[in-house]
């Protein structure tokens, strides 16, 4: 089948890796798959619009100066070559007319259903509205959907009822989608756990502690600095710059980030995918909750039986116990089997319709 993958893929490392992982997996099943061009998000987001326009028209020297000061723009530029290698549809500000060329659209992972989140916003097509081909979801999240207006909620419910099959990536999204549809909803693995194509052989640990994330509290920063002093290791920030880190690691491409997780002596992360990158690279790690990402990080660790790796703000202590990665890998493999089964069954159901 020809599949259109509707997801975010160019804004940051997590979105890039989850999109690439799912696209590669769908292709491995024998389908053709292209990412549906995400330019429509730039129309709704002044930040993304300025970034895309600026990249096209500004001199390289100016772009480098902006990147040196703006963390997310630096990540955008670093990822550009990797993103350009993905199979992406022609630019389309309206997906409805484009959808007729696909046998199926997969509404993919990430927070596409967090419609009240200012970074995500309500995009009707993410809920299947206006699409003319069969639609399924894979590992979609609406974990930060909070107090949506009644009119928006009616549209969300209307759209979700048109899906041929639905799966989500966390229990919180499963609960509110299940309440709308009056049925149990499959919880599946994020694509970066389903298909960690980017993981290589474990390499010799280097003497530094990786810091990946933002919005750390003062208490969390104190704990990280105390841990680093105890171990006599530098704190090295990556992607986000922090004045309290000892130095920043420079990235030239997406693979560099995975090498950092693979080689660090320990990893600290406040993000969902940063936690995943720690796990799949078998790094000793601690994850932190923040107002923006706390729920999804906590749900992920709960899903994998790794709740003990979540920082305890009350005690302020870093968990130094070794991680039983054999047990973690066994848990992941069991969930991969269920996740693959869901996706293949959903696609076979659509194939029988077309």
Secondary structure, DSSP 8 states (H G I E B T S, - for coil): -EEEEES--SSSHHHHHHHHHHHHHHHHTT-EEEE--THHHHHH-HHHHHHHHHHHHS-HHHHHHHHHH-HHHHHHHHHHHHHHTS-B----S-HHHHHTT-SEEEE-SBSTT-TTSTTT---GGGGTTT--SEEEESSB--TT--S--HHHHHHHHHHHTT-SB-EESSHHHHHHHHHHHTS--EE---HHHH--TT--------SEEEEE-S---HHHHHHHHHHHHHHT-EEEEESS--TTSSEEE--SSHHHHHHHHHH-SEEEE-SHHHHHHHHHTT--EEE---TTTHHHHHHHHHHTT-GGGB--TTT-----S---HHHHHHHHHHHHHHHHHHHHHHHHHHHHH-
